[in-house]
Every structure is written in structure tokens, then in C-alpha cells.
């Protein structure tokens, strides 16, 4: 399956401002790209690329006063299969976890693990450790939290979500992550593209959040918001929570004026005898 990815994000800047953008496909999916994954900036300015401490590809620049446009379009090959599941995947004892995974057991900006220890064991501690326990956490969050764009706010933590029982996709994931960590299951926040491939359309398109859990010896994708295997999940960045993977971070005022995301299957159509070319649908 081929998936067309892209975005068009525009700002009005009252003054010059340094910015960092995490808008590239994650390095783990680079081999699947069929077109360059380039950040286009208008006006044309110098950009520095680097990998952050979580392995995400970042772009750093200083934007001048006035209008700023960040855009891109690329094509990626995907298996076309739903998220991989392994019902037999096991939790590993903390003493056996790799060193680089330990930080995903701790408190972070939006995940107050220490406030959830007793609650997590009351709700899920009696369940058999492993995949099914993580899925039970997803089921609980999906059922108990109401999705509502109007209830989004940048300061909402997992404890706020548990108390208010309403939020957006990042809030669902923060709560599920916090429950997992409170049970000594490493969990990290993930963000990227997730189009409406194989499910009813929910326009307008947006970037999406999910979370990953470390079971056996690898990370697995879970999604407390949608709570079903999905096709075409394209990772962009991972971190402890949303504070580590903001699409753009401005060190000064940046007023968002336009936001568009594209992520949809691109079909092949014949253009001549024996030839095929991609087209958007």
C-alpha cells in the first residue's frame, strides 16, 4: 500500500523567533519512503537537522518576523496490514529491562505515576500480566473517557483526565501510559500520521497520538483513543509524553493561522501500456 503524507502549517510571527519542528517521518521508517521527506519553509531560511535524545529527527531554525509556512509532501510504502498484535507478549521484570527503557517507568510532565500506584493495582493488578492487561487498560480508558475537541488544553495531565473523564487523543494516551507505568510496564508516547484507511472518514485530518508499551523485547503500539487495530499508522516521534514530541516548539510568540494534514491511500492507475503511476484519491 502507498500512502500520501503531507502537511501545510502557517504562522504569523510578531517578531523573529527560534523554532524546533518534529515533522519528519521517524528514522525507523526511512527505508519505506519513496519520495524525499523534506521540510519546506517559506520564506527560505537556514535549517539545521539533528536527532534528539529519543531518536527523533528534528529541524531547527530561526524564523523572521511575518508570515511563516511549513509544508511537505511525501510518499511512503506501508504493509497495509493492521497494527501487529501478540496476545502472548509478556511483561518483563524491572530488573531485566534494558537501561534505556527504565525512564519510561517514571513520572513525566503529563504522567503523574506516583499518584496512580494504588489506583492502578486496584483496577488492573489482579489481571494476568502481559498483553491482555495492557489491552484491559486501553479498554477502560476508551470506555471511561469521552472524546471532545472543545475540552483540549495544553496543561491537562493524566490526573486531570482521570478526574474530568473527557479529552482529546493525547489525553487518552497519557492516562493509559500512566496506568501502565504505575504497574511497572514501560510505556511511551507516540505521534504521527493515522489516516482514515479502512474506517469511516473523520475529516478534517490531523496528526494523531498513540502509545507504545515494552513487552518481551520490543515496543508495541496501543491506542486508547481508537482502541482497535488500524491500517497506515506512520510514526513520526516518540517520547515520555506529549511535551517531548510537540510538532513545533517556538521560543517566543507564534500565532497559528492555518493547519492542514494529509494522510490517505494513493492508488496506482495505468497511464499507458504496461505502465503505472500513482494518483491521489
Secondary structure, 3 states (H helix, E strand, C coil): CEEEEEEEEEEEECCCEEEEECCCCCHHHHHHECCCCCCEEECCCCCEEEECCCCCEEEEEEECCEEEEEEEEEEEECCCCECCCCCCCCCCCHHHCCHHHHHHHCCECCECHHHCHHHHHHHHCCCCCCHHHHHHHHHHHHHHCEECHHHCCCCCCHHHHHHHCEECHHHHHHHHHHHHHHCCCCEEEEEEEECCCCCCCCCCCCEEEEEEEEECCEEEEECCCCCCCCECEEEEEEECCHHHCCCEEECCCCEEEEEEEEEEEEEEEEEECCEEEEEEC
